[in-house]
Amino acid sequence: MRTKRYSNEEIEEIYNKFAKWYDFGMLFTKLILGNLRKKLIGRVEGKVLEVSIGSGVNLPYYGKNCEIVGIDLSKEMLKRAKKKALKYGIKVKLSWGDAEKLNFNDGEFDYVVDTLGLCTFPSPIKALKEMKRVCKKNGRILLLEHGIGQGEIINKFLNWREDRHYKKLGCHLTRNINQIVKDSGLKIVEERRKLFGTLYYIIAKK
C-alpha cells in the first residue's frame, strides 16, 4: 500500500521539525551540489525570487547586483535562512509563502530560482506555472532538482525507496523533472544531468 500524499500543511510540519537537521544533511551532498549551485546562482542578476529558499543554502552564491526575495513553506527554515543572511551580510526579503500560490505580480522578477523543491510540492506543475507567471517575459527560471534517473538499476533502487523516503521527508525520489517542466508550459533552453541522471540542472523560459 502506497503512502498517502501529504498536504501543504503536513509538508510544512515535516520541514519545521527537520529544519534543525537540514544543513547537516546537506553536508553529504555539498561535493556534488556545491559547484552546480554556484554555477546556477552565479548567472543571476536583477530582481530574483527564490522559491523554497529553505535554510538559505544558496545565499552565499548570489552576486551583489541581486535584489533577492525568498519564500518558504517552513517558518523554521526561514529562521535559519535569516541567520545565514546576517552571517554573510546578504540583503534578502524573506517571507512565508506557498509555491503553488505565489503572492507576487505577473512578470515581477528577472529570475526565479528553485533548488530541490519540485520533489516536495503536492502539484509541481502548478508551482512551475506560478513561477512562469511571476517571471518577466525575457526572464529565466533556474532549477536544480532531483528525480528519476537514467538507467534501470538506479531507477529500481529509487522506486524501492520511494514510499519510505516520502513518508519520512515528504520528498519524492521518482518524479520525472524534465517532463514536469515541459508539462508546465516552460521551454527548456539548457539542461544537464548528473549522478546517473538523477540530478537535473535546468534553465527554462516562458
C-alpha positions as a Python dict, from the first residue, in 0.01 Angstrom:
ca = {
    (1, 'M'): (0, 0, 0),
    (2, 'R'): (145, 334, -107),
    (3, 'T'): (196, 613, 147),
    (4, 'K'): (-76, 877, 139),
    (5, 'R'): (13, 1207, -26),
    (6, 'Y'): (82, 1493, 215),
    (7, 'S'): (-93, 1829, 208),
    (8, 'N'): (97, 2159, 216),
    (9, 'E'): (21, 2185, 587),
    (10, 'E'): (170, 1842, 651),
    (11, 'I'): (478, 1924, 441),
    (12, 'E'): (520, 2243, 643),
    (13, 'E'): (505, 2047, 968),
    (14, 'I'): (761, 1793, 844),
    (15, 'Y'): (1014, 2061, 749),
    (16, 'N'): (958, 2267, 1061),
    (17, 'K'): (1071, 1959, 1253),
    (18, 'F'): (1350, 1874, 1009),
    (19, 'A'): (1488, 2230, 984),
    (20, 'K'): (1746, 2193, 1261),
    (21, 'W'): (1898, 1891, 1080),
    (22, 'Y'): (1872, 2021, 724),
    (23, 'D'): (2214, 2185, 692),
    (24, 'F'): (2381, 1881, 844),
    (25, 'G'): (2211, 1666, 582),
    (26, 'M'): (2327, 1899, 307),
    (27, 'L'): (2692, 1841, 408),
    (28, 'F'): (2672, 1497, 248),
    (29, 'T'): (2568, 1645, -86),
    (30, 'K'): (2790, 1954, -84),
    (31, 'L'): (3063, 1799, -300),
    (32, 'I'): (2806, 1709, -565),
    (33, 'L'): (2572, 2006, -544),
    (34, 'G'): (2809, 2285, -439),
    (35, 'N'): (2953, 2353, -784),
    (36, 'L'): (2613, 2318, -951),
    (37, 'R'): (2457, 2565, -707),
    (38, 'K'): (2742, 2810, -766),
    (39, 'K'): (2713, 2778, -1144),
    (40, 'L'): (2334, 2816, -1139),
    (41, 'I'): (2310, 3107, -895),
    (42, 'G'): (2617, 3277, -1040),
    (43, 'R'): (2425, 3368, -1356),
    (44, 'V'): (2151, 3553, -1166),
    (45, 'E'): (2118, 3932, -1164),
    (46, 'G'): (1844, 4187, -1108),
    (47, 'K'): (1533, 4105, -908),
    (48, 'V'): (1519, 3737, -819),
    (49, 'L'): (1268, 3519, -640),
    (50, 'E'): (1395, 3205, -474),
    (51, 'V'): (1109, 2963, -415),
    (52, 'S'): (1154, 2718, -127),
    (53, 'I'): (1463, 2902, -9),
    (54, 'G'): (1484, 2662, 286),
    (55, 'S'): (1770, 2735, 525),
    (56, 'G'): (1934, 2970, 273),
    (57, 'V'): (2194, 2729, 136),
    (58, 'N'): (2212, 2926, -191),
    (59, 'L'): (2256, 3271, -35),
    (60, 'P'): (2640, 3280, -44),
    (61, 'Y'): (2634, 3228, -422),
    (62, 'Y'): (2433, 3539, -512),
    (63, 'G'): (2614, 3843, -652),
    (64, 'K'): (2589, 4193, -505),
    (65, 'N'): (2381, 4310, -800),
    (66, 'C'): (2086, 4093, -698),
    (67, 'E'): (1769, 4202, -523),
    (68, 'I'): (1670, 3878, -352),
    (69, 'V'): (1326, 3774, -236),
    (70, 'G'): (1295, 3432, -71),
    (71, 'I'): (989, 3236, 33),
    (72, 'D'): (938, 2904, 206),
    (73, 'L'): (654, 2700, 350),
    (74, 'S'): (851, 2633, 670),
    (75, 'K'): (889, 2917, 920),
    (76, 'E'): (1168, 2726, 1095),
    (77, 'M'): (1362, 2707, 769),
    (78, 'L'): (1312, 3080, 720),
    (79, 'K'): (1460, 3148, 1065),
    (80, 'R'): (1776, 2967, 959),
    (81, 'A'): (1787, 3149, 627),
    (82, 'K'): (1768, 3479, 815),
    (83, 'K'): (2065, 3378, 1030),
    (84, 'K'): (2269, 3295, 719),
    (85, 'A'): (2179, 3626, 557),
    (86, 'L'): (2302, 3812, 866),
    (87, 'K'): (2617, 3598, 881),
    (88, 'Y'): (2711, 3668, 519),
    (89, 'G'): (2585, 4027, 513),
    (90, 'I'): (2332, 3950, 239),
    (91, 'K'): (2020, 4159, 192),
    (92, 'V'): (1720, 3936, 130),
    (93, 'K'): (1349, 3980, 189),
    (94, 'L'): (1220, 3659, 349),
    (95, 'S'): (858, 3560, 398),
    (96, 'W'): (632, 3258, 435),
    (97, 'G'): (487, 3154, 102),
    (98, 'D'): (324, 2873, -93),
    (99, 'A'): (497, 2791, -423),
    (100, 'E'): (163, 2696, -576),
    (101, 'K'): (4, 3032, -487),
    (102, 'L'): (275, 3296, -522),
    (103, 'N'): (174, 3632, -378),
    (104, 'F'): (352, 3838, -646),
    (105, 'N'): (256, 4030, -956),
    (106, 'D'): (279, 3893, -1310),
    (107, 'G'): (624, 3946, -1461),
    (108, 'E'): (773, 4085, -1141),
    (109, 'F'): (1108, 3901, -1144),
    (110, 'D'): (1407, 3878, -1378),
    (111, 'Y'): (1489, 3531, -1244),
    (112, 'V'): (1301, 3268, -1046),
    (113, 'V'): (1512, 3005, -871),
    (114, 'D'): (1411, 2672, -722),
    (115, 'T'): (1657, 2416, -592),
    (116, 'L'): (1542, 2078, -462),
    (117, 'G'): (1184, 2197, -428),
    (118, 'L'): (988, 2021, -702),
    (119, 'C'): (1024, 1691, -518),
    (120, 'T'): (804, 1813, -230),
    (121, 'F'): (533, 2025, -393),
    (122, 'P'): (194, 1847, -398),
    (123, 'S'): (146, 1987, -750),
    (124, 'P'): (484, 2066, -908),
    (125, 'I'): (327, 2164, -1241),
    (126, 'K'): (108, 2420, -1066),
    (127, 'A'): (414, 2556, -884),
    (128, 'L'): (609, 2591, -1210),
    (129, 'K'): (317, 2768, -1376),
    (130, 'E'): (323, 3017, -1090),
    (131, 'M'): (699, 3064, -1132),
    (132, 'K'): (638, 3125, -1502),
    (133, 'R'): (365, 3378, -1424),
    (134, 'V'): (579, 3594, -1194),
    (135, 'C'): (884, 3580, -1423),
    (136, 'K'): (940, 3852, -1681),
    (137, 'K'): (882, 3776, -2048),
    (138, 'N'): (1255, 3761, -2119),
    (139, 'G'): (1343, 3624, -1775),
    (140, 'R'): (1462, 3277, -1679),
    (141, 'I'): (1352, 3004, -1441),
    (142, 'L'): (1653, 2824, -1293),
    (143, 'L'): (1611, 2476, -1149),
    (144, 'L'): (1838, 2234, -968),
    (145, 'E'): (1630, 1927, -887),
    (146, 'H'): (1646, 1554, -827),
    (147, 'G'): (1424, 1283, -966),
    (148, 'I'): (1412, 966, -1173),
    (149, 'G'): (1747, 873, -1323),
    (150, 'Q'): (1893, 726, -1641),
    (151, 'G'): (1939, 353, -1605),
    (152, 'E'): (1739, 53, -1492),
    (153, 'I'): (1940, -24, -1177),
    (154, 'I'): (1930, 326, -1028),
    (155, 'N'): (1559, 360, -1103),
    (156, 'K'): (1479, 25, -944),
    (157, 'F'): (1655, 148, -630),
    (158, 'L'): (1468, 481, -634),
    (159, 'N'): (1134, 307, -679),
    (160, 'W'): (1219, 70, -393),
    (161, 'R'): (1298, 366, -163),
    (162, 'E'): (1018, 597, -282),
    (163, 'D'): (744, 528, -27),
    (164, 'R'): (967, 509, 279),
    (165, 'H'): (1157, 824, 181),
    (166, 'Y'): (836, 1014, 110),
    (167, 'K'): (676, 906, 437),
    (168, 'K'): (975, 1039, 630),
    (169, 'L'): (1051, 1363, 444),
    (170, 'G'): (760, 1433, 210),
    (171, 'C'): (1010, 1411, -74),
    (172, 'H'): (951, 1217, -398),
    (173, 'L'): (1251, 1032, -544),
    (174, 'T'): (1095, 929, -874),
    (175, 'R'): (944, 1239, -1031),
    (176, 'N'): (1036, 1296, -1396),
    (177, 'I'): (1157, 1654, -1365),
    (178, 'N'): (1219, 1702, -1736),
    (179, 'Q'): (862, 1601, -1821),
    (180, 'I'): (713, 1808, -1538),
    (181, 'V'): (891, 2118, -1668),
    (182, 'K'): (763, 2057, -2019),
    (183, 'D'): (409, 1988, -1895),
    (184, 'S'): (410, 2323, -1715),
    (185, 'G'): (447, 2501, -2049),
    (186, 'L'): (806, 2613, -1993),
    (187, 'K'): (1067, 2581, -2266),
    (188, 'I'): (1398, 2425, -2162),
    (189, 'V'): (1690, 2620, -2308),
    (190, 'E'): (1967, 2436, -2124),
    (191, 'E'): (1972, 2104, -1941),
    (192, 'R'): (2238, 1889, -1777),
    (193, 'R'): (2202, 1560, -1593),
    (194, 'K'): (2441, 1437, -1324),
    (195, 'L'): (2471, 1146, -1079),
    (196, 'F'): (2329, 875, -1306),
    (197, 'G'): (2080, 1128, -1438),
    (198, 'T'): (1911, 1183, -1100),
    (199, 'L'): (2024, 1548, -1074),
    (200, 'Y'): (1866, 1796, -1314),
    (201, 'Y'): (2026, 2133, -1391),
    (202, 'I'): (1772, 2323, -1600),
    (203, 'I'): (1745, 2673, -1745),
    (204, 'A'): (1394, 2743, -1875),
    (205, 'K'): (1194, 3031, -2014),
    (206, 'K'): (834, 3116, -2099),
}
